[in-house]
Amino acid sequence: MQSKHYFFLLLFLCLNSLHSQTLLIPERVFDGIAMHEDWVVAVNENRITYAGPMDGLKTAGSYTKHELKGMTLMPGIIEGHSHLLLHPYNETEWNDQVLKESPTERAIRGVVHAKKSLSAGVTSMRDLGSEGAGYTDVYLKKTIDDGIIPGPRTLMAGPAIVATGAYGPKGFHDGVKVPLGAVPVSGSDKAIKEVRTQLGNGANFIKIYADYRWGSGEPSQPTFLQEEINAMVSAATTAGRYVVAHASTPEGMRRAILGGVETIEHGDGATMEVLKLMKERNVALCPTLAAGDAIEQYKGWRKGKEADPERVAKKKISFQLALESGVDIVFGGDVGVFTHGENYRELELMVEYGMEPIKALQSATSVNARILHFDGLGSIQNGYLADIIAVEGNPLEDISQMKNVKFVMKDGIVYKNE
């Protein structure tokens, strides 16, 4: 009797194992580095077990076959600069989102944004600050990780850190206290304390503002002193975390680089000298091209019909310098400034501004996985986690195909199949 029980248990386990084995058969496979024709990808549970020609998989008959005709299979997109708690500024200005939308409302919006992101093929993302909503981003991450809502794997920055007086919302007299978009600090001791507080409250890394506008309409200026940046980086790295910096001025970038940050966000005013320093120090650039492009259109720029506004023209130049310098480029569009789920806009602009399509796809997959600490992701290879998407056609021939995501698998579970 007991032996019969074990027999049926073994049979159930075998059938269950077979059911979880899937063979994906697309037109081609981008493995995070190169494009391959006539490849298949085998998935068992939540892991990739094979990627290569069909005749190299000896146990192909044991898999449930799933054909993706005419499609390119690739690793899930890793978004490098997002704000799940923001929505486009042409819907509601940033000030009003911070001042008038409660953390509860913004969390609910974040649930919608996370689902849209996943459906668009973004299976992992680094979120760069809650922008006045405290640790709501950390709680949003927990609901995704616990399987309560669908969304990408996330790394959250928490509230972010700014120099006292350098961030907004502003414009109120000194008797009015309003929520700020980040936590202000001054002095190394208070900066260290805030880093430790944020890490203790669940931030996966620390975001600082190395420069910003001190007054409305003014150009950005450096904010933190070198010793303050050094102290924050030291506090974070001692805890096994890291720091990234919003920086757009050469001096703000230089201080952040010398202080030991891992990525520079935006970098609009990057010079070749600063970019070479980044290359020497192994600091990556996340250029956020799509944010500036969107903001200028909100202001009335008719893209394609009018000349580039100054901001866009300068961005094209700084991005070209970055490509020439050889610095690592992080794919990240500052999505939230524009519509969640339209992350592909950054890829289109990277190519439009001079990046090779293959390099852009690498940036959004294997490069981002390496730089942003998403271990076991960003590549289609044996043993990696099964975060896999498929798009129509060949994005190397037409990068705009990245908007046509038809298949999304995250952690071995299919969330979209059209």
C-alpha positions as CSV (number, residue, x, y, z in Angstrom):
1,M,0.0,0.0,0.0
2,Q,2.8,2.3,1.0
3,S,4.8,1.6,-2.2
4,K,1.7,2.4,-4.3
5,H,1.4,5.8,-2.5
6,Y,5.1,6.6,-3.3
7,F,4.5,5.5,-7.0
8,F,1.6,8.0,-7.4
9,L,3.6,10.7,-5.6
10,L,6.5,10.2,-7.9
11,L,4.2,10.1,-11.0
12,F,2.7,13.4,-9.9
13,L,6.1,15.1,-9.4
14,C,7.2,13.9,-12.8
15,L,4.1,15.1,-14.6
16,N,4.3,18.4,-12.7
17,S,7.9,18.8,-13.8
18,L,7.1,18.1,-17.4
19,H,4.3,20.6,-17.3
20,S,6.7,23.3,-16.1
21,Q,9.1,22.7,-18.9
22,T,8.6,25.1,-21.8
23,L,10.4,25.3,-25.1
24,L,10.1,28.8,-26.7
25,I,10.6,28.8,-30.5
26,P,11.0,32.3,-31.9
27,E,12.3,33.5,-35.3
28,R,15.5,34.7,-33.6
29,V,17.0,35.2,-30.1
30,F,18.9,38.2,-28.8
31,D,20.8,36.7,-25.8
32,G,21.8,40.1,-24.3
33,I,25.0,40.3,-26.4
34,A,24.3,39.1,-29.9
35,M,21.4,38.1,-32.2
36,H,21.1,34.5,-33.2
37,E,18.9,33.0,-35.9
38,D,17.1,29.7,-35.5
39,W,17.7,29.4,-31.8
40,V,15.3,28.0,-29.2
41,V,15.1,28.7,-25.5
42,A,14.2,26.0,-22.9
43,V,12.7,27.0,-19.5
44,N,12.3,24.7,-16.5
45,E,10.3,26.2,-13.6
46,N,11.8,29.7,-13.3
47,R,15.2,29.0,-14.9
48,I,16.6,29.0,-18.4
49,T,18.0,25.5,-19.1
50,Y,19.1,25.8,-22.7
51,A,19.6,28.4,-25.4
52,G,20.8,27.4,-28.9
53,P,19.9,25.5,-32.0
54,M,17.1,23.0,-31.7
55,D,19.3,20.1,-32.6
56,G,21.5,20.8,-29.6
57,L,18.6,20.1,-27.1
58,K,18.5,16.4,-26.8
59,T,15.4,16.3,-24.6
60,A,13.3,18.7,-26.8
61,G,10.5,16.2,-26.9
62,S,9.9,16.5,-23.1
63,Y,9.0,20.2,-23.3
64,T,5.7,21.9,-24.1
65,K,6.5,23.9,-27.3
66,H,5.4,27.5,-27.6
67,E,6.0,29.0,-31.1
68,L,6.6,32.8,-31.4
69,K,6.5,33.1,-35.2
70,G,8.2,36.2,-36.7
71,M,9.3,37.3,-33.2
72,T,12.6,38.2,-31.5
73,L,13.0,36.6,-28.1
74,M,15.2,38.5,-25.6
75,P,15.9,39.1,-21.9
76,G,13.3,41.2,-20.1
77,I,14.1,44.9,-20.3
78,I,15.8,46.4,-17.3
79,E,14.7,50.0,-16.8
80,G,17.5,52.0,-15.1
81,H,15.7,55.2,-14.1
82,S,12.0,55.1,-13.3
83,H,9.6,56.8,-10.9
84,L,6.6,54.5,-10.4
85,L,5.0,57.1,-8.1
86,L,5.0,59.9,-10.7
87,H,2.8,60.3,-13.8
88,P,3.3,62.6,-16.8
89,Y,3.8,66.3,-16.0
90,N,1.4,67.3,-18.8
91,E,-1.3,65.6,-16.7
92,T,-0.3,67.0,-13.3
93,E,2.7,69.3,-12.6
94,W,5.4,67.8,-10.4
95,N,4.7,70.4,-7.6
96,D,1.0,69.4,-7.5
97,Q,1.8,65.7,-7.4
98,V,4.0,66.2,-4.4
99,L,1.6,68.7,-2.6
100,K,-1.9,67.5,-3.6
101,E,-1.7,63.8,-4.2
102,S,-1.6,61.7,-1.0
103,P,0.9,58.8,-0.6
104,T,-2.2,56.5,-0.8
105,E,-3.3,57.9,-4.1
106,R,0.3,57.7,-5.4
107,A,0.6,54.1,-4.2
108,I,-2.6,53.2,-6.1
109,R,-1.2,54.9,-9.2
110,G,2.1,53.0,-8.7
111,V,0.2,49.7,-8.8
112,V,-1.2,50.7,-12.2
113,H,2.2,51.8,-13.4
114,A,3.9,48.6,-12.3
115,K,1.4,46.5,-14.2
116,K,1.9,48.7,-17.3
117,S,5.6,48.4,-17.1
118,L,5.6,44.6,-16.9
119,S,3.2,44.4,-19.8
120,A,5.6,46.6,-21.8
121,G,8.4,44.0,-21.3
122,V,10.1,45.7,-18.3
123,T,10.7,42.8,-16.0
124,S,13.2,44.7,-13.7
125,M,13.7,48.3,-12.8
126,R,15.7,50.6,-10.6
127,D,13.4,53.3,-9.2
128,L,15.1,56.6,-8.4
129,G,13.1,58.1,-5.6
130,S,9.6,58.4,-4.2
131,E,9.5,62.2,-4.8
132,G,7.8,63.3,-1.6
133,A,6.0,60.1,-0.9
134,G,8.3,58.8,1.9
135,Y,8.9,55.1,1.7
136,T,5.8,54.3,-0.4
137,D,8.1,53.0,-3.1
138,V,9.6,50.5,-0.7
139,Y,6.1,49.3,0.3
140,L,5.2,49.0,-3.4
141,K,8.2,46.8,-3.9
142,K,7.1,44.6,-1.1
143,T,3.6,44.0,-2.6
144,I,5.2,43.0,-5.9
145,D,7.7,40.7,-4.2
146,D,5.0,39.1,-2.2
147,G,2.9,38.4,-5.3
148,I,0.1,40.7,-4.3
149,I,0.3,42.8,-7.5
150,P,2.0,42.1,-10.8
151,G,5.1,44.2,-11.6
152,P,8.8,44.2,-12.3
153,R,11.6,43.2,-9.9
154,T,12.6,46.5,-8.4
155,L,15.4,48.2,-6.6
156,M,14.1,51.2,-4.7
157,A,15.9,54.4,-3.6
158,G,13.4,55.5,-1.0
159,P,13.1,59.3,-0.4
160,A,16.5,60.4,-1.8
161,I,18.7,63.0,-0.2
162,V,19.2,66.7,-1.1
163,A,21.3,69.5,0.3
164,T,19.2,71.8,2.6
165,G,17.5,74.5,0.5
166,A,18.3,73.0,-2.9
167,Y,15.0,71.2,-3.7
168,G,11.3,71.8,-4.0
169,P,8.5,72.5,-4.0
170,K,9.4,76.1,-3.4
171,G,7.8,79.6,-3.6
172,F,6.2,79.7,-0.1
173,H,7.0,82.2,2.6
174,D,9.1,80.9,5.6
175,G,6.1,80.3,7.8
176,V,4.6,77.7,5.5
177,K,5.8,74.1,5.8
178,V,5.3,71.9,2.8
179,P,6.3,68.3,1.9
180,L,9.6,68.2,0.0
181,G,10.5,65.9,-2.9
182,A,13.4,64.5,-1.0
183,V,15.1,64.7,2.5
184,P,17.3,67.7,3.1
185,V,20.5,67.4,5.1
186,S,23.6,69.6,5.8
187,G,26.9,68.5,7.2
188,S,28.6,65.1,7.0
189,D,27.2,63.8,10.3
190,K,23.5,64.5,9.4
191,A,24.2,63.1,5.9
192,I,25.5,59.9,7.3
193,K,22.6,59.6,9.7
194,E,20.1,60.0,6.8
195,V,21.8,57.4,4.7
196,R,21.6,54.9,7.6
197,T,18.0,55.8,8.2
198,Q,17.0,55.2,4.6
199,L,18.9,51.9,4.4
200,G,17.3,50.8,7.7
201,N,13.9,51.6,6.3
202,G,14.4,49.4,3.2
203,A,16.1,51.5,0.5
204,N,18.1,49.3,-1.7
205,F,20.6,52.1,-2.6
206,I,21.0,55.8,-2.0
207,K,20.2,58.6,-4.4
208,I,21.7,62.0,-3.9
209,Y,21.4,65.3,-5.7
210,A,24.9,66.5,-6.5
211,D,23.6,69.6,-8.1
212,Y,20.3,71.4,-8.5
213,R,18.6,74.8,-9.0
214,W,18.8,77.0,-5.9
215,G,16.2,79.3,-7.2
216,S,13.4,79.1,-9.7
217,G,14.6,79.6,-13.3
218,E,18.3,79.6,-12.2
219,P,20.8,77.2,-13.7
220,S,21.9,74.2,-11.7
221,Q,24.8,74.6,-9.3
222,P,26.7,72.0,-7.1
223,T,24.9,71.4,-3.8
224,F,26.9,69.0,-1.5
225,L,30.5,69.7,-0.5
226,Q,33.0,67.0,-1.4
227,E,33.3,65.8,2.2
228,E,29.5,65.4,2.4
229,I,29.4,63.2,-0.7
230,N,32.4,61.2,0.5
231,A,30.7,60.6,3.9
232,M,27.4,59.4,2.3
233,V,29.2,57.0,0.0
234,S,31.3,55.7,2.8
235,A,28.2,55.1,5.0
236,A,26.4,53.3,2.1
237,T,29.3,51.1,1.0
238,T,30.1,50.1,4.6
239,A,26.5,48.8,4.7
240,G,27.0,46.9,1.4
241,R,24.9,49.3,-0.6
242,Y,25.9,52.0,-3.1
243,V,25.1,55.6,-4.1
244,V,23.9,57.2,-7.4
245,A,23.9,60.9,-8.1
246,H,21.5,63.2,-10.0
247,A,24.1,65.5,-11.6
248,S,24.0,67.7,-14.7
249,T,26.8,70.2,-14.2
250,P,30.5,69.3,-14.8
251,E,31.4,70.2,-11.2
252,G,28.5,68.4,-9.7
253,M,29.4,65.3,-11.7
254,R,33.1,65.6,-10.8
255,R,32.4,65.7,-7.1
256,A,30.0,62.8,-7.3
257,I,32.5,60.7,-9.3
258,L,35.4,61.5,-7.0
259,G,33.1,60.7,-4.1
260,G,32.6,57.1,-5.4
261,V,29.0,57.0,-6.8
262,E,28.2,54.2,-9.2
263,T,26.1,56.0,-11.7
264,I,25.5,59.6,-12.8
265,E,21.9,60.4,-13.7
266,H,21.2,62.8,-16.5
267,G,24.6,64.3,-17.1
268,D,23.3,67.0,-19.5
269,G,26.4,69.2,-19.2
270,A,29.0,66.4,-19.4
271,T,32.3,67.4,-20.9
272,M,34.9,65.0,-22.4
273,E,37.1,65.6,-19.4
274,V,34.4,64.6,-16.9
275,L,33.4,61.6,-19.1
276,K,37.0,60.3,-19.2
277,L,37.1,60.6,-15.4
278,M,33.9,58.5,-15.3
279,K,35.5,55.9,-17.5
280,E,38.7,55.8,-15.3
281,R,36.6,55.4,-12.2
282,N,34.2,52.9,-13.7
283,V,31.2,55.2,-13.2
284,A,28.3,54.7,-15.7
285,L,26.0,57.3,-17.2
286,C,22.2,57.1,-17.3
287,P,21.4,59.9,-19.8
288,T,17.5,60.0,-19.5
289,L,17.0,61.2,-23.0
290,A,13.3,60.7,-23.1
291,A,12.5,62.9,-20.1
292,G,13.9,66.0,-21.7
293,D,12.4,65.2,-25.0
294,A,8.9,64.8,-23.4
295,I,9.2,68.0,-21.3
296,E,10.1,70.1,-24.3
297,Q,7.0,68.7,-26.1
298,Y,4.9,69.6,-23.1
299,K,6.2,73.2,-23.5
300,G,4.9,73.3,-27.0
301,W,7.8,71.9,-29.1
302,R,6.5,70.3,-32.3
303,K,9.0,67.5,-32.7
304,G,9.8,66.8,-36.3
305,K,8.3,70.0,-37.5
306,E,10.4,72.5,-35.6
307,A,14.1,72.8,-34.9
308,D,15.4,71.2,-31.7
309,P,15.1,73.4,-28.6
310,E,18.4,74.2,-26.9
311,R,17.9,71.5,-24.2
312,V,17.5,68.7,-26.8
313,A,20.3,70.1,-29.0
314,K,22.7,70.1,-26.0
315,K,21.6,66.7,-24.9
316,K,22.5,65.2,-28.4
317,I,26.0,66.7,-28.1
318,S,26.6,65.4,-24.6
319,F,25.3,61.9,-25.6
320,Q,27.6,61.9,-28.6
321,L,30.5,62.7,-26.3
322,A,29.5,59.9,-24.0
323,L,29.5,57.4,-26.8
324,E,33.0,58.7,-27.9
325,S,34.3,58.4,-24.4
326,G,33.4,54.7,-24.1
327,V,31.7,55.2,-20.7
328,D,29.1,52.6,-19.9
329,I,25.6,53.8,-20.8
330,V,22.6,52.8,-18.6
331,F,19.3,52.5,-20.3
332,G,16.9,54.6,-18.3
333,G,14.4,57.2,-19.5
334,D,13.1,58.8,-16.3
335,V,9.8,57.2,-17.0
336,G,7.0,58.8,-14.9
337,V,7.9,62.1,-16.5
338,F,6.3,60.5,-19.5
339,T,3.8,57.6,-19.6
340,H,4.7,54.3,-17.9
341,G,4.8,51.5,-20.3
342,E,6.4,53.7,-23.0
343,N,9.9,52.9,-21.8
344,Y,10.8,52.1,-25.5
345,R,11.0,55.8,-26.1
346,E,14.4,55.9,-24.5
347,L,15.7,53.2,-26.8
348,E,14.4,55.0,-29.9
349,L,16.2,58.2,-28.8
350,M,19.4,56.4,-28.0
351,V,19.5,55.1,-31.6
352,E,18.3,58.4,-33.0
353,Y,21.1,60.2,-31.1
354,G,23.8,57.9,-32.6
355,M,24.0,54.7,-30.6
356,E,24.1,51.4,-32.6
357,P,20.9,49.4,-32.1
358,I,22.8,46.4,-30.8
359,K,24.5,48.6,-28.2
360,A,21.1,50.0,-27.1
361,L,19.7,46.5,-26.6
362,Q,22.7,45.5,-24.7
363,S,22.3,48.6,-22.5
364,A,18.7,47.6,-21.7
365,T,19.6,44.0,-20.8
366,S,23.1,42.6,-20.0
367,V,24.8,46.0,-19.4
368,N,22.1,47.2,-17.0
369,A,22.1,43.8,-15.2
370,R,25.8,44.2,-14.6
371,I,25.8,47.8,-13.5
372,L,22.6,47.8,-11.5
373,H,23.3,44.6,-9.6
374,F,20.5,42.5,-11.1
375,D,22.4,39.2,-10.7
376,G,21.2,36.2,-12.9
377,L,19.3,38.5,-15.2
378,G,19.8,40.4,-18.5
379,S,21.0,37.4,-20.5
380,I,19.5,34.4,-22.2
381,Q,21.8,31.6,-21.0
382,N,21.7,28.4,-19.0
383,G,21.0,28.9,-15.3
384,Y,19.7,32.5,-15.6
385,L,16.3,33.5,-14.3
386,A,13.5,33.1,-16.8
387,D,12.7,36.8,-17.4
388,I,12.1,36.7,-21.1
389,I,10.1,38.8,-23.6
390,A,9.3,38.6,-27.3
391,V,8.7,41.5,-29.7
392,E,7.5,41.6,-33.3
393,G,10.1,41.6,-36.1
394,N,13.7,42.4,-35.6
395,P,14.5,45.4,-33.4
396,L,18.1,45.6,-34.8
397,E,16.5,46.6,-38.1
398,D,13.8,48.8,-36.6
399,I,14.3,49.8,-32.9
400,S,10.7,51.0,-32.8
401,Q,9.6,47.3,-32.7
402,M,10.4,47.4,-29.0
403,K,7.0,49.0,-28.5
404,N,5.4,45.8,-29.9
405,V,5.9,43.4,-27.0
406,K,3.8,40.4,-27.5
407,F,5.1,37.9,-24.9
408,V,6.2,38.5,-21.3
409,M,7.6,35.9,-18.9
410,K,8.9,36.9,-15.5
411,D,10.4,34.3,-13.1
412,G,9.0,31.6,-15.3
413,I,5.4,32.8,-15.2
414,V,3.8,34.1,-18.4
415,Y,2.1,37.5,-17.9
416,K,1.4,38.3,-21.5
417,N,0.9,36.2,-24.6
418,E,-0.6,37.8,-27.7
